[in-house]
Amino acid sequence: MSNDLEIKLIKIFCSVLEIKESNLYFNMTMDDLEKWDSLNHMKIIAAIEEEFSIRFDDDLLEKLTSLEIIKEELIKLI
């Protein structure tokens, strides 16, 4: 399951940020990629919520600053 989840997350990030999979890694943070700005961050979150039919708590959104943290929090919700 985790592998499917990771694949879906990577596809979402690549689609929203318009980057290649080879430019993405799970320890990546918002600070590592210029395209990962606040607007694209909200687009990523919205796409994840839609893809997985979940809703992140609003208080959590500002803490979702890396692909790894997003994955960990998503696993808790599904």
Secondary structure, DSSP 8 states (H G I E B T S, - for coil): -HHHHHHHHHHHHHHHHT--GGG--TT-BGGG-TT--HHHHHHHHHHHHHHHT----GGGGGG--BHHHHHHHHHHH-
